[in-house]
Amino acid sequence: MNPKDWIDLLQSLFAWLNERRNPVRQQAARVLATFEAHGVARTEINALLPEALQLSAYQWSGADQLKLALRQAHLDWLNQQFALEDGWLTGKSDSAHQHPFSYKAPELLHQWFQEHRTPKADFEFKLHLLTPDTHEIGPDSAGYYALVLEQMGEGLSACRRFYHLTEGGHFEHGPSLIHLLQVLAIAHHHGAIMRRSQLDAASLYQLSHHKGLIPNWLDRCRPHPLEADHELWPHYSGHSPWLDELRADAEQGLRRAGLTEVIEQLHTDTQRFSRQPSSAQLATPLPR
């Protein structure tokens, strides 16, 4: 190649890089990534959209094509359909999903479930606990964990919504573990399916700090032999002093928050499922 060819090649490369950094193109790329993470192929997008927002198949074929046709109405529809975090599609935030905050305020999560659950719906929520290994949670556990909620709708992946339930959860931080058990108890009260999975430590750090799209992280998970709520139930995980103290601390926080119905169901189900005498299964007795 002669010098002019090299110069032309470099100029083309710089132009391509500048176009990739174009914020409008990046926004279009996030729109497509969001659809794909929720199981919607580019050829199926129009079937999900209201007629006023439908585009040609070519316009949905890539970010370069979509950037010329994307409107604010598309962003508003996606934010509502998938309960996205404000700023994700526009590139102002690296977090794609909302976080119903409940750290040291478990009553807020209980209220969130009451406001978002569909009356008489069965198996509407699935709670995912992601850990770095296959061990039980104990005093020697270390590293980050992630706790996310999947809200399922009408059996279609495109109707699923995902939420973060913790931020920066760490096994070596006592209050985080208390919060973990409180979230598990509240999710159980509202009928959530419990799932535990394994994810590598680097990915767990990203997910626990709300980076990216939750479904993409779940796709990278490996199976785990335990369910998410294993440590919540004495008939599964036993009565070690460390675990009993953790359960009692979590229950005390639920009681302070006024969540008596959550505690009562926890006690009732502990009695019902336990093979031990019922009186031995309660972390702390309910006041009479």
N, C-alpha and C positions, 0 to 999 in steps of 0.2 A: 504494500500500500504506500502511496506517496503521501507527503505531508498534508496535502489538502484533504485526502480521504480520512486521515486521522483526525483532523480538525472537525470535519463534518460529523464523524462518528461521536466525538466528544460533545459537540453541540447537541446532537440528537439525544445523547444520554442525559445531559443536563436538563434538556427540555422535558424528557420523560420523568426525571426525578422531581422536577418542579410541579408537573401535573399531578404526580402521586401525592404531593403535599398540599394540593389544592383543597381548601376546607370544604368546598361544595362536593368534590369527588369523595372526600373522606366521609362526609355525611351520607352520601348515597351508598358507599361501601358498608357502613354500619347498618343501614336499613336492610340491605340484602343479608348481611350476617345475622341480623336479628330474626328475620324470617327463617333462614336456614337452621339456626339453633333451635327453633321451635318446630322443626320438622316440616316446614313449608318449602317445597322446591320452587325455583323461579318460575317454572311453567305452571305452577298451581296458585300463584299469588292472586291473580285476578278472580279466581273462584271464591276467595275469602273476602275480598274487598267489596264494599258497596259500589254500585255501578258508576257513580260520579267520580270515583277514584281509580277506576281501572285504566290501565295503560296498554299499549301494544306489547306483544311478547318480546319484540326486539328491545323495547325500552327497559324491560325487566331483565334483559340478558346479561347486563354487566354495569358496573359503577359508572363507566364512561358514558354509557347510553342513558342511564337513569338520572344522572346529575342534571341533564338538560330538561327533564320533565318533572322532577320532584317538586312538590308543593308543600306548603306548611300544613295543609289539610292531611297529607299523608303522614306527617310526623305526629300530628295530634291523634290520628286514628291508631297508629302503632303504640303510642304512649298509653292510650286507654285500653287497647286490646290486650297488651301484654304487661300492663301495670309497670311500665318502665320508669326508671329514675329520671327526673328532669335533668337535662344536660347530656344524657348518654348519646342520643342520636346526633346532637349538634357538636359533639366532641368536647364539651366543657367538663365532662365527668368521665372517669374511667370505670365508674360503677354503673352497671346496666339495670340493676334491680333495686326495688325499694326495700327498706329495712324497718319493719314494725318494731320500734325500740321498746325494750322491756327490762333492760339491765337495772337491777335493784328496784324495779317497778313492775312486777309480774302482772299486776291488775291490768296494765295497758295491753298486754298480749291477750289476756282473757277477753277484754273488751273488743279487741281487733277481730278475734274469731267470731264473736257474737255478731259483729257488724258485717263480716264478709262471708259467712257460711250460708249455703243455700238451704232453706227449710226443707226438711225431710230427705235431703240428699244423703246417699250412702257412700262411704269411702271417697269423700271429696278431697281430703288432704293426705299428703304423704310427706312425712318428715324424714330428712336424710341427715344422718350424722356421719361425717367423714373424718377418719383418723389415719395416722401414718403407719399403723401396724395392726395386727390381729389380736393383740392382747386385751384383756379386760382393763378397764380404767381403775387405777389404784394409786397409792402414794408414790410409786416410782415412775408413773407415767410422765412423759415429757413431750414437748413440741406443741405445735398448733393443731387445733381441730376446727372444723367448720360445721355449722348447723344451718340447714336451709329447708325451706318449706315449698312444696309443690302443690299448687291448687289445680285439680283436674276438672275439666268441664266437658260433659257430654261424650266422653270417650274419644275425643279428638285431640291429637297432640297440639294442633294449632290453637286450641282453647286453653292450653296450660299456661299458668302464671307461676313465677318463681319469686321467692322472697328470702332475704337474709334474716336470720333470727339472732345472730351474734356478730360481733366485730372484733377481730383479733383475739378470739378465744384461745386460751393457753392452759395446758394441763397443770402447769406449775403455779397457776394463779388461783388461789382458793375461791375468791368470789366468783370467778368464771365458772368453776365447777358447780357451785351452789346455783348459779343462774341456769346452767345446763340442766340440772335435775328439775328445776322449777318449770322450765320450758317443756321438758318431757312430760311432766305431770299435767300441765295445761293442755298440751296437744293430745294426750291420752283422753282427757276429759271430753275433748271435742271430736273424738273418734278418728284421729289421724292414724294411718298406717305407718309403722315404724321400719325404717331401713338403715342399716349401717354398712358403709363401704370403706375401702382402703384407697388412699390417694398419696402419691409421693409427696415428700416434705416441701419441696420447692413449689409445687402446685397448690398445696394446702395453704402455704403462706399467702399466695396470691388470692385464693378464694376467700380465705378468712378475712382478708382486707378489702373484699368486695371488688376485685378486679375482673373485668370481663363478664361474659355471659354464663350464668350458672349451668344451663344444659350442656355447654361445651365441656365444663369441668366434670360433670356427672358422666359424660361419655368416656372419660379417661379412667374412671374408677375400676377397681377390682373387687370381687366379692369378699364379704366378711362373714365369718361364722356366727357372729352375734347380731342380735337386733339392736336398734338404736337405744331402746329403753332397758337394756339388760341390767344395768346397775340400779335402776329404779326399784326393781322387784327383788325382795330378799329370797324368794323361792328360786330365783335364777342365780343370783350373785352372792348369796350368803349374808352373814352377819359379822363381817370383820369390824373391829372397833372404828377404824378409819371410815368405812363406808356407812356404818350406822350414824356416826357423827355428822357426816355429810348429808345424809337423808334428813336428820333432825334439823340441821341448819336450814335446809331448803324448805322444810315444812314450816318452820318458824317464820320464815319470810313470807310464805303463802298466807299464813294466818294473819300476820301484820297487815297484809294487803287486803284482808277481808274475803279471801277466796275459800271460804268454808266448804262450799260445794265441791271444789276440786279436792280438798283434803278428804272429805267424806267418801268420795268415789275411790280415791286412792286406797283408803283403809278397807272399804268394802271389797274391792277387787283383790287386794292383798290377802284378805281372809279367804275369798272364794277360790283363788288359784293356788294358795299355799298348801303344801302337804304337812306343814308344821301346825301345832295348836295356834289358833287365831291370835291369842293374846301375845304370842311371842313375835308376831310379824309386824307390829306397829312400831314405826320409828319413835313416835311419841303419842300418847293417848289424846283423844279429843277431850276438851274440857266438858264436864257434865253440868 
